[in-house]
Amino acid sequence: MDGPITLAARSIGISVGARQLVTEFSVAFSSGDFIAILGRNGSGKTLTLHTLAGLRRPQHGAIEIEGQPLAAMKRRAVARKVGLLMQDLEESFTTTALEMVLIGRHPHLEPWQWESTLDEHLAREALARVNMLELASRTTDGLSGGERRRVAIASLLAQSPDVFLLDEPTNHLDPHHQLAVLELFRQQTVDGRTVIATLHDPTLAARFANRVILLFGDGRWTSGPTNETLTAESLSQLYLTPMVEIAAEGRRAFVNA
């Protein structure tokens, strides 16, 4: 996409102990982009998202939000611009689905301010978008793993950031809801927002992302348009196992050879 840059990584490095996962990572993310991040387990996908969200300092380099250094911004201001969906959520208390979604509105409230009628309307609208409105009053401990995942996604939608950082958004979802959720976020890019998602399935990346980032876990990475960067050859190198591409009905699928 050729929209304005919403988020940028400037020569950042990411490491765990003595292990260098990502080196000199420089990527600009634009309005309208849907970027999929692929890599083996332990390659740094989650740490990259956490670094982009400002939850983890890069080893070196900087993150910018609309040209402003993230490190110089207050957390509330960051949360109005960037929203993060964690890979797995640990709920320390039981609440209703609606109350959980309303948490997404907190960056837009002043300290000690209660949610307004508008906030509740936006929360209910977000639940409806993930087909969970009828369960708004259900407590979270009575929801399935997939239903809790959709409530977490609704909370992120209610937050309404300019940039969505999604760590394995299809976790706990059946195939129908996997496609529905990714289509929902692709619609966000049509509306001018930026979506950056880590995915395990390269076939889903080929279907929904216009750009991909491949993390090899040893410092190396590559980025480019999906149609050019996502190939059987590049995926074979990425996953250290032979991959083949299958074309059907205008779509591409990737499977183990």
Backbone bond lengths (Angstrom), bond angles and torsions (degrees), N, CA, C in turn:
res aa  C-N    CA-C-N  psi(-1)  N-CA   C-N-CA  omega(-1)  CA-C   N-CA-C  phi
1 M - - - 1.464 - - 1.530 109.74 -
2 D 1.323 114.77 159.16 1.453 119.38 -177.85 1.521 111.92 -115.19
3 G 1.336 117.40 24.27 1.453 120.98 179.37 1.511 111.25 -74.39
4 P 1.331 116.65 175.82 1.463 120.35 178.48 1.520 111.02 -65.21
5 I 1.335 115.64 151.40 1.464 121.06 -179.97 1.531 108.99 -73.30
6 T 1.331 116.25 125.97 1.457 121.51 179.55 1.523 112.26 -100.48
7 L 1.332 116.43 -32.24 1.459 121.76 -176.39 1.517 107.80 -147.59
8 A 1.318 117.26 142.15 1.463 119.99 -178.82 1.518 110.22 -145.28
9 A 1.323 114.97 139.98 1.466 122.09 171.76 1.513 107.07 -105.07
10 R 1.312 116.86 127.53 1.461 122.41 -176.93 1.527 110.06 -113.60
11 S 1.321 115.97 95.47 1.474 122.55 174.48 1.521 112.74 53.95
12 I 1.325 116.55 43.75 1.459 118.50 -177.74 1.529 110.65 -83.83
13 G 1.313 114.68 153.31 1.452 122.18 174.53 1.517 109.12 -122.06
14 I 1.332 116.05 142.91 1.459 121.31 -179.38 1.522 107.61 -130.77
15 S 1.316 115.49 127.16 1.456 119.54 -178.99 1.515 110.05 -141.52
16 V 1.329 115.32 159.48 1.464 123.01 172.79 1.515 106.73 -127.73
17 G 1.320 116.62 111.91 1.456 119.65 -174.11 1.518 109.93 60.74
18 A 1.317 116.15 -128.25 1.457 120.71 179.44 1.526 112.38 -89.00
19 R 1.319 116.79 -1.33 1.470 120.34 -176.32 1.518 110.91 -91.22
20 Q 1.317 116.73 121.35 1.457 122.70 178.31 1.522 108.70 -89.39
21 L 1.326 116.84 114.81 1.458 121.09 -177.86 1.520 112.12 -91.01
22 V 1.328 116.50 -44.16 1.465 121.54 -177.43 1.526 108.37 -136.34
23 T 1.324 116.05 131.59 1.460 121.23 -177.44 1.518 110.65 -121.78
24 E 1.338 116.12 134.36 1.471 122.09 174.92 1.529 112.01 48.11
25 F 1.322 115.00 52.25 1.466 121.56 -177.76 1.522 108.71 -81.75
26 S 1.316 116.35 110.50 1.463 122.41 -179.60 1.524 109.18 -127.75
27 V 1.321 115.64 105.37 1.467 121.21 -178.90 1.521 108.16 -141.84
28 A 1.320 116.33 135.69 1.463 121.61 174.28 1.526 108.29 -105.65
29 F 1.324 115.42 131.30 1.458 122.05 -179.67 1.524 108.42 -107.48
30 S 1.318 115.78 132.65 1.455 120.28 -172.04 1.520 112.39 -113.97
31 S 1.310 114.86 158.81 1.458 121.59 172.29 1.528 108.90 -56.16
32 G 1.328 116.85 130.91 1.461 121.05 -179.97 1.511 114.25 93.27
33 D 1.329 118.10 -5.54 1.465 121.36 179.35 1.520 111.21 -81.64
34 F 1.333 116.35 141.13 1.458 123.47 164.24 1.523 105.25 -119.76
35 I 1.328 116.65 106.89 1.465 122.21 -175.35 1.523 108.86 -109.75
36 A 1.322 116.49 127.89 1.458 121.79 175.26 1.526 108.88 -102.72
37 I 1.332 116.17 133.76 1.458 122.09 175.78 1.523 108.01 -106.58
38 L 1.325 116.17 123.29 1.461 122.10 -177.46 1.522 109.86 -120.76
39 G 1.315 115.58 150.93 1.458 120.27 176.70 1.515 109.77 172.36
40 R 1.316 116.40 164.75 1.458 120.80 177.52 1.529 110.06 -68.09
41 N 1.315 116.44 164.41 1.461 120.47 173.08 1.523 109.32 -57.76
42 G 1.325 115.77 134.29 1.463 120.07 179.80 1.506 114.86 82.85
43 S 1.328 117.36 8.93 1.469 120.12 -178.42 1.524 112.74 -84.97
44 G 1.335 117.62 -8.08 1.461 119.78 177.48 1.513 115.12 106.65
45 K 1.320 118.20 13.92 1.466 120.25 -177.80 1.524 111.49 -62.86
46 T 1.340 116.26 -51.68 1.459 119.88 -179.19 1.522 111.17 -64.80
47 L 1.330 117.46 -42.80 1.459 120.38 -179.95 1.531 111.13 -63.21
48 T 1.325 116.72 -33.74 1.463 119.96 177.14 1.519 110.57 -64.87
49 L 1.327 116.90 -44.94 1.468 119.86 177.77 1.527 111.21 -62.53
50 H 1.331 116.50 -43.63 1.468 119.69 -179.98 1.526 111.22 -63.43
51 T 1.327 116.39 -35.00 1.465 120.20 177.50 1.515 110.62 -68.87
52 L 1.327 116.83 -42.25 1.467 120.67 177.92 1.525 111.35 -63.64
53 A 1.339 116.50 -30.33 1.462 120.68 179.95 1.522 112.64 -82.54
54 G 1.324 116.99 -8.99 1.455 120.38 -179.47 1.513 113.89 84.86
55 L 1.329 117.78 11.30 1.462 120.85 177.80 1.515 112.06 -82.84
56 R 1.312 116.51 -13.02 1.464 121.76 -177.60 1.523 108.11 -143.40
57 R 1.300 116.21 131.72 1.462 119.28 179.72 1.533 109.61 -75.79
58 P 1.329 117.09 137.16 1.462 118.35 174.80 1.519 110.80 -69.09
59 Q 1.307 115.79 155.74 1.466 120.70 176.99 1.522 110.09 -59.91
60 H 1.310 115.86 -38.39 1.467 122.24 173.24 1.522 107.03 -157.68
61 G 1.302 116.69 170.12 1.462 120.55 -177.46 1.517 111.55 86.40
62 A 1.334 116.62 -170.42 1.465 121.10 -174.25 1.517 110.78 -149.86
63 I 1.331 114.49 156.65 1.460 123.03 173.46 1.519 107.76 -109.84
64 E 1.328 116.46 137.11 1.463 121.31 178.27 1.528 110.05 -122.82
65 I 1.320 115.40 139.21 1.456 122.37 173.25 1.517 107.69 -113.03
66 E 1.314 115.66 113.39 1.469 121.65 -177.04 1.520 110.83 50.60
67 G 1.326 116.28 41.45 1.454 122.39 176.15 1.509 115.32 84.83
68 Q 1.318 118.09 -5.11 1.465 122.08 -178.86 1.523 109.61 -101.75
69 P 1.329 118.89 134.42 1.470 120.35 178.64 1.521 111.35 -59.34
70 L 1.323 115.84 125.20 1.460 119.89 179.83 1.522 111.29 -59.69
71 A 1.331 116.32 -37.65 1.463 120.57 -177.12 1.524 112.44 -61.73
72 A 1.329 117.46 -21.65 1.463 120.63 -179.00 1.526 112.63 -92.74
73 M 1.325 117.02 -2.86 1.461 120.84 -176.15 1.525 110.83 -95.84
74 K 1.324 116.59 150.02 1.455 121.32 174.21 1.521 109.18 -75.55
75 R 1.355 115.72 151.07 1.459 120.12 -175.05 1.521 112.25 -59.44
76 R 1.336 117.96 -37.55 1.457 119.84 179.88 1.526 110.50 -63.47
77 A 1.330 116.80 -39.89 1.461 120.65 178.64 1.525 110.84 -66.41
78 V 1.333 116.39 -38.93 1.471 120.10 176.97 1.524 109.93 -63.01
79 A 1.334 117.15 -43.45 1.462 121.38 -176.87 1.524 112.33 -66.67
80 R 1.311 117.40 -22.45 1.462 119.64 175.65 1.526 111.27 -76.79
81 K 1.325 115.96 -20.94 1.463 120.79 -177.94 1.533 113.02 -102.22
82 V 1.345 115.88 -35.29 1.456 120.94 -172.34 1.524 109.54 -128.64
83 G 1.337 116.27 128.81 1.457 121.14 177.04 1.517 110.34 -119.07
84 L 1.336 116.44 139.56 1.464 122.11 -176.54 1.515 110.61 -119.35
85 L 1.329 116.49 127.44 1.457 123.03 170.87 1.517 107.33 -99.31
86 M 1.329 116.09 113.76 1.457 120.41 -179.74 1.535 110.17 -69.40
87 Q 1.344 115.23 156.46 1.461 119.77 179.78 1.525 110.82 -64.79
88 D 1.303 117.25 -45.53 1.460 122.80 176.99 1.513 108.20 -137.57
89 L 1.330 116.27 135.52 1.458 121.23 -177.23 1.518 109.70 -103.66
90 E 1.318 115.91 131.34 1.457 121.52 174.34 1.523 107.95 -103.24
91 E 1.324 115.35 109.54 1.460 120.05 -177.56 1.526 109.64 -89.01
92 S 1.318 116.16 118.99 1.461 120.76 -177.46 1.521 112.03 -89.50
93 F 1.328 117.95 -7.29 1.455 121.13 178.72 1.519 108.85 -148.78
94 T 1.317 115.23 158.17 1.458 121.29 179.45 1.519 109.89 -97.65
95 T 1.312 115.58 133.22 1.456 121.21 179.40 1.519 107.92 -146.35
96 T 1.308 117.44 178.40 1.460 118.84 176.42 1.528 109.72 -83.71
97 A 1.328 115.10 162.84 1.458 119.67 178.47 1.524 110.43 -59.76
98 L 1.327 117.34 -41.55 1.461 120.42 -179.73 1.519 111.12 -63.56
99 E 1.331 117.26 -44.19 1.464 120.11 179.73 1.528 111.05 -63.67
100 M 1.326 116.82 -35.17 1.455 119.88 177.72 1.527 110.87 -65.31
101 V 1.317 116.75 -40.94 1.465 120.44 179.80 1.523 110.61 -68.27
102 L 1.320 117.20 -34.89 1.460 120.48 179.42 1.524 112.43 -62.76
103 I 1.335 117.27 -23.26 1.468 119.84 176.05 1.526 110.27 -58.56
104 G 1.324 115.99 -31.09 1.459 119.76 178.67 1.518 113.76 -63.89
105 R 1.321 117.52 -18.32 1.461 121.20 -179.88 1.530 112.47 -86.35
106 H 1.340 117.98 -10.35 1.466 121.06 -173.68 1.531 114.37 -58.44
107 P 1.351 120.22 -36.87 1.471 117.85 178.15 1.527 113.88 -60.17
108 H 1.342 116.69 -20.04 1.460 120.55 -177.93 1.531 112.62 -94.91
109 L 1.346 116.18 -0.20 1.460 120.57 -179.62 1.519 110.39 -103.91
110 E 1.317 115.63 152.96 1.452 120.57 172.97 1.531 109.13 -78.05
111 P 1.331 117.76 158.18 1.469 119.37 177.84 1.528 111.81 -52.72
112 W 1.330 115.95 131.90 1.459 124.91 178.68 1.528 113.13 69.87
113 Q 1.320 117.61 8.10 1.469 119.84 177.66 1.529 109.87 -82.82
114 W 1.330 116.79 135.72 1.455 121.53 177.81 1.523 109.93 -81.28
115 E 1.327 115.45 156.10 1.453 120.01 176.37 1.528 109.95 -65.47
116 S 1.310 115.31 141.80 1.459 120.63 -178.90 1.524 110.91 -92.94
117 T 1.315 115.76 176.81 1.463 121.15 174.55 1.528 110.40 -60.01
118 L 1.332 116.33 -37.37 1.462 120.26 177.70 1.526 110.48 -64.16
119 D 1.327 117.61 -42.53 1.459 120.69 178.92 1.530 110.57 -59.95
120 E 1.321 116.50 -43.47 1.470 119.51 179.43 1.530 110.43 -65.87
121 H 1.316 116.76 -38.23 1.473 120.30 176.95 1.524 110.38 -60.38
122 L 1.338 116.61 -44.94 1.461 120.67 -179.43 1.533 110.86 -65.94
123 A 1.328 116.22 -36.57 1.467 119.83 178.46 1.524 110.84 -66.36
124 R 1.323 116.55 -43.82 1.467 119.46 178.78 1.528 110.93 -65.81
125 E 1.312 115.94 -36.71 1.468 120.13 177.29 1.525 110.53 -63.16
126 A 1.332 116.61 -40.62 1.464 120.89 178.87 1.522 110.92 -65.89
127 L 1.339 117.55 -40.92 1.468 120.60 176.03 1.521 111.01 -61.30
128 A 1.316 116.44 -39.68 1.457 120.05 179.34 1.529 111.23 -63.69
129 R 1.313 117.17 -33.69 1.472 120.78 -177.52 1.518 111.93 -70.22
130 V 1.340 116.88 -21.05 1.471 119.81 175.95 1.530 110.41 -109.25
131 N 1.333 116.10 18.35 1.467 122.75 176.70 1.531 112.14 57.11
132 M 1.340 115.66 44.00 1.455 120.61 -179.61 1.533 112.09 -125.70
133 L 1.319 118.57 9.12 1.459 120.49 -174.97 1.521 111.74 -62.43
134 E 1.318 117.39 -37.45 1.464 119.95 -178.01 1.531 112.37 -67.35
135 L 1.342 116.50 -14.38 1.460 121.05 178.36 1.529 111.52 -106.16
136 A 1.328 117.39 19.60 1.465 121.39 -175.98 1.516 112.67 -57.71
137 S 1.324 117.79 -34.69 1.468 120.74 -177.12 1.525 112.43 -93.53
138 R 1.323 117.70 -0.06 1.462 121.23 179.49 1.524 109.26 -74.29
139 T 1.344 116.95 138.20 1.458 119.40 178.04 1.522 109.79 -74.71
140 T 1.318 115.67 149.58 1.464 120.30 -173.83 1.520 112.73 -64.89
141 D 1.343 117.61 -27.13 1.459 118.41 178.67 1.526 112.35 -74.23
142 G 1.330 117.08 -7.87 1.457 121.45 176.73 1.514 113.36 -102.10
143 L 1.347 116.49 8.41 1.459 121.33 -179.80 1.521 110.36 -101.02
144 S 1.321 115.85 151.68 1.455 120.70 174.64 1.523 109.55 -74.20
145 G 1.335 116.60 169.46 1.459 119.90 178.44 1.515 112.30 -59.56
146 G 1.333 116.91 -40.67 1.463 120.27 178.76 1.508 112.09 -67.49
147 E 1.337 117.15 -38.33 1.465 120.45 178.49 1.518 111.09 -67.13
148 R 1.333 117.25 -39.60 1.468 119.39 176.91 1.522 110.67 -64.65
149 R 1.331 116.20 -35.41 1.466 119.54 177.82 1.522 110.30 -63.65
150 R 1.306 117.14 -42.29 1.464 120.70 -179.81 1.530 111.27 -68.38
151 V 1.337 117.62 -33.59 1.469 120.23 174.84 1.532 109.80 -64.94
152 A 1.336 117.09 -41.06 1.466 120.44 178.16 1.524 110.32 -62.60
153 I 1.322 116.87 -38.57 1.465 120.71 178.21 1.525 110.16 -67.28
154 A 1.329 116.42 -39.55 1.469 119.85 177.28 1.522 110.89 -62.63
155 S 1.329 117.46 -38.82 1.464 120.69 177.77 1.523 110.85 -61.80
156 L 1.327 116.39 -39.94 1.463 120.60 178.33 1.525 110.85 -67.00
157 L 1.332 116.97 -39.43 1.462 120.05 177.03 1.525 110.68 -63.86
158 A 1.328 116.92 -38.96 1.470 120.38 178.41 1.521 111.02 -66.16
159 Q 1.319 116.80 -30.46 1.468 120.74 177.35 1.525 110.65 -63.53
160 S 1.326 116.23 -33.22 1.470 123.60 174.48 1.528 113.67 56.46
161 P 1.337 117.60 53.74 1.467 119.50 177.04 1.526 110.97 -79.78
162 D 1.307 116.24 170.08 1.467 121.09 174.39 1.524 111.29 -81.14
163 V 1.333 116.19 -25.95 1.464 121.86 -178.30 1.525 108.73 -126.24
164 F 1.329 115.93 125.58 1.453 121.73 175.79 1.527 108.80 -103.28
165 L 1.332 117.03 123.02 1.457 123.25 174.08 1.528 106.87 -107.49
166 L 1.320 116.74 114.72 1.459 121.41 -171.59 1.522 109.54 -117.90
167 D 1.331 116.39 116.20 1.461 120.66 178.83 1.530 108.72 -96.64
168 E 1.316 116.05 105.03 1.459 123.16 -177.63 1.535 110.67 49.43
169 P 1.332 117.74 63.84 1.472 120.30 -175.90 1.522 113.65 -63.71
170 T 1.341 118.06 -18.81 1.464 120.11 -178.17 1.532 112.84 -90.20
171 N 1.341 117.58 3.12 1.472 120.74 177.54 1.526 110.77 -53.35
172 H 1.324 117.32 135.22 1.470 125.21 174.46 1.528 113.44 70.26
173 L 1.324 117.79 5.29 1.462 120.02 -177.38 1.523 110.69 -102.30
174 D 1.335 115.89 142.82 1.454 119.72 174.53 1.531 109.00 -75.54
175 P 1.344 118.19 166.60 1.480 120.23 -174.98 1.526 113.74 -53.25
176 H 1.322 117.50 -40.21 1.472 120.05 -179.49 1.524 110.75 -60.40
177 H 1.325 116.39 -48.67 1.464 119.51 -177.94 1.524 112.07 -73.97
178 Q 1.326 118.67 -26.93 1.460 120.33 173.58 1.518 110.25 -58.28
179 L 1.331 115.93 -50.06 1.463 120.22 -179.46 1.527 111.28 -65.81
180 A 1.339 116.52 -40.09 1.464 119.73 -178.34 1.524 111.10 -64.33
181 V 1.336 117.31 -41.92 1.461 120.93 -178.84 1.525 110.89 -67.66
182 L 1.323 117.57 -44.41 1.461 119.57 -179.52 1.533 110.72 -66.90
183 E 1.319 117.07 -35.41 1.466 119.74 175.89 1.523 110.12 -66.43
184 L 1.322 116.53 -37.18 1.463 120.87 177.67 1.524 110.68 -60.56
185 F 1.330 116.66 -42.87 1.465 119.22 179.29 1.526 111.83 -75.10
186 R 1.322 117.55 -30.59 1.463 117.53 174.47 1.527 110.50 -63.23
187 Q 1.325 116.39 -34.70 1.461 119.34 176.42 1.518 111.00 -63.78
188 Q 1.326 117.17 -32.03 1.461 120.45 176.08 1.527 110.98 -61.03
189 T 1.334 116.99 -36.57 1.465 119.37 178.74 1.522 110.88 -69.94
190 V 1.331 117.17 -34.04 1.464 120.72 175.47 1.528 109.78 -61.31
191 D 1.324 115.58 -32.84 1.464 120.69 179.06 1.532 112.64 -83.60
192 G 1.345 116.91 4.96 1.461 120.92 173.13 1.506 115.76 100.20
193 R 1.323 118.06 3.88 1.447 119.99 178.45 1.531 110.80 -89.70
194 T 1.315 115.57 171.34 1.459 122.58 -179.90 1.515 109.07 -112.45
195 V 1.327 116.81 134.37 1.463 121.91 178.11 1.527 108.72 -122.84
196 I 1.333 116.08 126.47 1.465 122.40 176.76 1.521 106.11 -125.45
197 A 1.337 117.41 116.17 1.458 121.35 -172.93 1.521 111.62 -129.93
198 T 1.336 116.50 132.55 1.453 119.50 169.03 1.526 107.50 -83.25
199 L 1.319 116.02 135.96 1.457 121.32 -178.14 1.524 109.80 -136.04
200 H 1.325 115.78 146.46 1.458 120.27 173.78 1.529 111.35 -88.54
201 D 1.314 116.07 -28.17 1.463 121.42 -171.73 1.531 110.96 -98.21
202 P 1.339 118.15 109.18 1.465 119.31 179.77 1.525 113.23 -65.50
203 T 1.329 116.82 -22.81 1.465 119.21 177.26 1.520 110.80 -66.77
204 L 1.327 117.41 -39.84 1.466 120.44 175.62 1.523 110.65 -66.34
205 A 1.332 116.68 -37.89 1.466 120.08 177.12 1.526 110.41 -61.60
206 A 1.336 116.35 -42.97 1.467 120.20 -179.92 1.519 111.22 -64.11
207 R 1.313 116.58 -31.35 1.469 120.67 -176.04 1.526 112.50 -79.86
208 F 1.339 117.25 -36.58 1.462 119.09 -169.84 1.522 114.99 -111.53
209 A 1.316 119.08 -26.09 1.466 120.79 -172.24 1.523 111.71 -93.18
210 N 1.317 116.53 141.34 1.467 119.66 173.28 1.526 111.34 -92.57
211 R 1.358 116.11 -17.37 1.464 121.31 175.03 1.517 109.32 -137.58
212 V 1.319 116.06 152.79 1.463 120.12 177.08 1.519 109.61 -132.10
213 I 1.336 114.46 153.54 1.458 122.65 172.50 1.521 106.73 -124.66
214 L 1.314 116.91 127.30 1.453 122.22 178.68 1.525 108.72 -107.23
215 L 1.333 116.51 123.43 1.463 122.04 178.67 1.526 108.38 -108.05
216 F 1.324 117.07 123.04 1.457 121.16 -175.56 1.522 112.99 -93.31
217 G 1.333 118.07 -8.66 1.449 121.35 173.83 1.514 115.62 84.02
218 D 1.332 117.04 -0.30 1.466 120.84 179.76 1.523 111.47 -123.03
219 G 1.325 115.66 22.70 1.457 121.46 -177.13 1.513 112.74 102.60
220 R 1.327 116.67 -28.54 1.461 120.33 -177.45 1.532 111.05 -78.63
221 W 1.304 114.69 148.47 1.452 121.66 175.10 1.513 108.71 -156.13
222 T 1.321 115.84 160.39 1.458 120.16 174.55 1.516 108.45 -144.94
223 S 1.320 116.07 153.08 1.460 121.37 -177.26 1.521 109.18 -143.04
224 G 1.323 116.40 145.76 1.451 119.67 177.68 1.511 112.28 174.64
225 P 1.331 117.03 179.61 1.459 120.93 177.61 1.530 110.67 -58.57
226 T 1.310 116.36 143.37 1.458 121.13 -175.33 1.521 112.19 -57.32
227 N 1.326 117.33 -47.24 1.464 120.34 -175.77 1.522 112.94 -62.57
228 E 1.336 116.32 -26.88 1.461 119.65 -178.74 1.529 112.35 -94.76
229 T 1.318 117.14 -34.13 1.462 121.39 -171.54 1.522 112.76 -90.83
230 L 1.317 116.39 -32.65 1.462 120.87 -177.05 1.525 108.88 -91.42
231 T 1.321 115.89 98.52 1.457 122.29 -179.49 1.524 109.25 -132.81
232 A 1.320 115.62 165.02 1.466 119.35 177.16 1.525 110.36 -60.22
233 E 1.327 116.77 -37.61 1.465 120.28 -179.60 1.526 111.47 -66.47
234 S 1.334 117.34 -47.61 1.462 119.61 -178.25 1.527 110.90 -66.53
235 L 1.329 117.64 -36.19 1.460 120.60 179.45 1.527 111.46 -71.94
236 S 1.315 117.18 -33.38 1.462 120.21 175.98 1.523 110.40 -62.77
237 Q 1.326 116.47 -40.06 1.462 120.81 177.29 1.527 110.75 -69.79
238 L 1.327 116.10 -37.63 1.462 120.80 -176.63 1.527 111.34 -67.47
239 Y 1.327 116.24 -47.36 1.460 121.25 -173.97 1.527 113.70 -95.36
240 L 1.329 116.66 -1.08 1.465 122.04 178.32 1.530 111.82 57.77
241 T 1.314 115.17 36.29 1.467 121.61 176.44 1.520 108.10 -153.63
242 P 1.339 118.12 145.50 1.469 119.56 -177.82 1.534 111.58 -62.48
243 M 1.322 116.09 132.44 1.457 123.02 177.31 1.521 109.11 -123.25
244 V 1.320 115.71 149.08 1.461 120.66 176.28 1.523 108.79 -127.72
245 E 1.329 115.07 153.94 1.456 121.35 178.33 1.515 109.61 -104.60
246 I 1.325 115.90 136.72 1.456 122.38 176.93 1.517 107.46 -121.99
247 A 1.318 116.62 126.98 1.460 121.43 178.83 1.523 109.42 -105.65
248 A 1.341 116.06 131.98 1.458 120.42 179.29 1.519 109.46 -156.06
249 E 1.320 115.89 132.26 1.461 122.44 176.14 1.524 112.20 52.83
250 G 1.333 115.97 39.42 1.449 120.82 176.45 1.510 115.03 78.49
251 R 1.334 117.96 5.73 1.459 121.27 179.74 1.524 109.48 -118.78
252 R 1.352 115.10 160.98 1.450 121.13 178.06 1.511 109.89 -114.32
253 A 1.329 115.77 137.18 1.456 121.39 175.63 1.517 108.43 -126.41
254 F 1.342 116.11 148.23 1.459 121.58 -179.59 1.520 109.11 -123.43
255 V 1.322 115.59 130.40 1.461 121.13 -178.92 1.519 109.16 -136.61
256 N 1.341 116.19 161.71 1.452 120.53 174.68 1.523 110.13 -64.31
257 A 1.325 115.90 139.76 1.461 119.97 -179.82 1.524 110.04 -73.31
